[in-house]
């Protein structure tokens, strides 16, 4: 993927996003976290098919990458005034829609606007590539470290 461009909008908006997280405006980081989370959800489903259920330490049962990606996306939606994104279910629905058609203004390259995170009911190739983040206890920190 191409390097992220600057977030559209006025400097005050960028300042508010940076108060929440210095890299919240990095939509590619958010998408990578969501993609890694989807790959983790699929891996957990496959494990459940072939082994006895293991209790999760997390009451939601979602991988940490998914939760971090959803949280970042919810903050961005709030900042954009986008009411279509407010829950995990909304984000799952969006993952089946090309990135360029999401209801909030993602700062991504035009060439990536047709990417999906879920294709034919499974994580897309992009999601599969992001699966390496599943091994990290702090996927956001792992992404930041790998970019420096």
Buried (B, 14 or more C-beta within 10 A) or exposed (E): EEEBEEBEBEEEBBEBBEEBBEBBBBBBBBBBBBBBBBBBBBBBEEEEEEEEEEEEEEEEEBBBBBBBBBBBBBBBBBBBEBEEBEEBEBBBEBBEEEBEEBBBBBBBBEEBEEBBBBBEEEBBEBBBBBBBBBEBEEBBEBBBEEEE
